[in-house]
């Protein structure tokens, strides 16, 4: 897929990508540049992250004071 940079330096994210990633208008993106590439990372609201580690085993973690 390709897109074009406008004269105002704006880029349109193709519709199939927007739909696949569930991007919404006014959603924030983090922009990274690495090795000549531009990487866009959608910022996820904290509410959407609630419960993602619900069944994680936390019994094997050390307390902060015990870490090196």
SERO-4910 file (N, C-alpha, C, O; in steps of 0.05 Angstrom, whole numbers):
BEGIN
 pado doro    nc1    nc2    nc3   cac1   cac2   cac3    cc1    cc2    cc3    oc1    oc2    oc3
  Unk    A     17    -24      0      0      0      0     18     25      0     39     25     12
  Unk    A      9     45    -13     24     70    -14      5     93     -7    -19     92    -10
  Unk    A     18    115      2      4    140      7     23    162     -2     46    157     -7
  Unk    A     12    187     -2     28    209    -12     28    231     10      9    235     24
  Unk    A     51    245     12     53    267     31     41    292     16     50    298     -6
  Unk    A     22    305     29     10    329     17     29    353     19     50    351     32
  Unk    A     22    375      7     38    399      8     39    410     37     57    426     43
  Unk    A     20    402     53     20    410     82     33    388     99     30    389    124
  Unk    A     47    370     87     60    347    101     41    329    116     48    318    137
  Unk    A     17    326    105     -3    308    117     -2    282    102      3    281     78
  Unk    A     -8    260    116     -8    233    104    -35    220    111    -44    222    134
  Unk    A    -48    208     91    -72    193     96    -65    164    101    -51    151     85
  Unk    A    -76    153    123    -72    124    129    -93    110    113   -117    116    116
  Unk    A    -86     90     96   -106     76     80   -128     64     96   -123     54    119
  Unk    A   -152     64     85   -176     54     99   -173     25    110   -180     20    133
  Unk    A   -162      6     94   -159    -21    105   -141    -22    130   -146    -38    148
  Unk    A   -121     -5    131   -104     -5    154   -119      8    178   -117     -3    200
  Unk    A   -133     30    173   -148     43    195   -169     23    207   -172     22    231
  Unk    A   -182      8    189   -203    -10    199   -190    -34    214   -200    -42    235
  Unk    A   -168    -45    203   -155    -67    216   -144    -60    244   -146    -77    262
  Unk    A   -134    -36    247   -123    -27    273   -144    -13    290   -138     -7    314
  Unk    A   -167     -8    280   -188      5    296   -182     34    302   -189     43    324
  Unk    A   -168     48    284   -161     76    288   -186     93    286   -204     88    270
  Unk    A   -186    114    303   -209    132    304   -200    161    299   -176    167    304
  Unk    A   -217    179    289   -210    207    285   -201    219    312   -212    212    333
  Unk    A   -181    236    311   -170    250    334   -154    232    353   -144    241    373
  Unk    A   -151    206    346   -134    188    362   -105    197    359    -96    204    337
  Unk    A    -90    196    381    -62    204    381    -45    181    371    -51    157    376
  Unk    A    -24    188    356     -4    168    346     24    178    356     30    201    355
  Unk    A     40    159    365     67    165    371     84    161    346     80    141    332
  Unk    A    101    180    339    117    178    315    146    173    323    158    188    339
  Unk    A    157    151    312    185    144    316    200    144    290    188    137    269
  Unk    A    225    152    290    242    150    266    265    132    273    279    137    293
  Unk    A    269    112    257    291     93    262    302     82    236    287     72    220
  Unk    A    327     85    232    341     74    208    327     83    183    324     66    164
  Unk    A    319    108    181    307    118    157    278    111    153    266    116    132
  Unk    A    265     99    174    237     92    172    221    109    191    231    118    211
  Unk    A    196    114    185    177    127    202    158    106    213    146     91    197
  Unk    A    156    105    239    138     85    252    117    100    267    122    117    284
  Unk    A     92     93    261     69    105    275     57     85    294     50     62    286
  Unk    A     55     92    320     44     74    340     19     86    352     21    107    364
  Unk    A     -4     73    348    -29     84    360    -27     84    391    -19     64    403
  Unk    A    -34    106    403    -35    107    432    -61     95    441    -83    100    430
  Unk    A    -60     78    461    -83     64    471    -92     76    497    -76     79    516
  Unk    A   -117     83    500   -127     94    525   -124     73    547   -127     49    542
  Unk    A   -118     81    571   -115     62    593   -139     45    598   -137     22    606
  Unk    A   -163     56    593   -187     40    597   -188     15    580   -198     -6    588
  Unk    A   -176     17    555   -176     -7    538   -156    -28    547   -159    -51    539
  Unk    A   -137    -20    564   -118    -40    574   -127    -54    599   -115    -74    608
  Unk    A   -149    -44    611   -159    -56    636   -166    -86    631   -180    -93    613
  Unk    A   -154   -103    648   -161   -131    648   -144   -148    629   -148   -172    627
  Unk    A   -124   -136    615   -108   -152    596    -90   -172    610    -82   -192    597
  Unk    A    -84   -168    635    -66   -186    650    -81   -200    672    -70   -207    693
  Unk    A   -107   -204    668   -124   -214    689   -115   -241    700   -115   -245    724
  Unk    A   -105   -259    683    -98   -286    692    -67   -289    694    -57   -311    694
  Unk    A    -53   -267    695    -24   -268    696    -15   -279    724    -27   -272    744
  Unk    A      5   -296    724     16   -307    748     35   -287    761     56   -281    749
  Unk    A     28   -276    784     45   -256    797     59   -267    821     71   -253    837
  Unk    A     57   -293    825     69   -306    848    100   -307    848    112   -312    869
  Unk    A    112   -304    825    141   -307    823    156   -281    821    180   -281    815
  Unk    A    143   -258    826    156   -232    825    169   -225    851    158   -231    872
  Unk    A    192   -212    850    205   -203    874    195   -175    881    185   -160    864
  Unk    A    197   -168    906    190   -142    915    211   -122    905    234   -130    900
  Unk    A    204    -97    902    223    -77    892    248    -75    909    270    -72    898
  Unk    A    246    -77    935    269    -75    952    288    -99    949    312    -96    956
  Unk    A    279   -121    938    296   -145    934    310   -145    907    326   -163    901
  Unk    A    303   -127    889    316   -126    863    343   -113    864    349    -97    882
  Unk    A    360   -119    845    386   -107    844    386    -80    831    407    -67    829
***
